[in-house]
Amino acid sequence: MTAQQIARLERAHLIAARIVALDPAALPVFERLDAEMAAAKAEVEARRLNDPIARARALAQLRKAS
C-alpha cells in the first residue's frame, strides 16, 4: 500500500468516525476502515523492517479486513 493510499484511508477513517458520532448505524463501516488501517500500517512497518513473515501476516490481515 502506498503512502497516498494510506493517507486516503486515514481520511476516510476520520470521516467515518465523525459519522459514527452522529449515527451509530455507520459503525460497521468504521470498524472495517479501522481494521484496514491497522493492517496497512502493519504492512508498511513489516516492509520497512524487511520482515517477510510480518509482511505476510499483515497482508493476510488486510485481506480479512477487506
N, C-alpha and C positions, 0 to 999 in steps of 0.2 A: 504494500500500500504506500502510495507516495505522500509526501508532506501535504500536498494540495488536497488530496482525498481525505486525509486525517483532519485537516482544517475544516473542510466541508462537513465532515461527520461531527466535529466538535460544535459547529454552529447549529446543526440540526438537533444535536443533543440538548443544547441550551434552549432552543426554541421549544422542543418537546417538554422540557422541564417547566417552562413557563406556562405552557398549555395545560399540563397536568395540575398546576397550582390553581387553575381556573376550572378545570373539568377533569376529575379523576378517571373518567372513561377513557382518556388517552394514555393511561398508564401502560398498557401493553406496548405501545409504540415507544415510549420512553425506555422501558425495560429492554427492548430489542436493541435500541440505539446504545444503551448503556453497555450491553454485552458486546456489541460490535466495537465500541470504543476501547474497552479493556483488551479485546483480542488484537485489535490493530496496534495498540501501544505495545503489547507483549511481542508482537511480530517485529516491530521496529527495533525494540531492545534486543531481541534474540539475533537479529541481523547485525546489529552494531557489535554484539559480543562474538559474532561468528560462531554461534552455537546451533548446529543443525538439529539437535534434539529439541531444544527450546523453540526453535522456529517451527518445526513440525507440530509441536503441541499448540503453538499459537495459531497456526493455520487451521488445525482441527477445531480449535475453539472458535475461530472466526467463521468456519463453515457451519458449526452448530448454531451460531448466533444469527446467521442469515436465513 
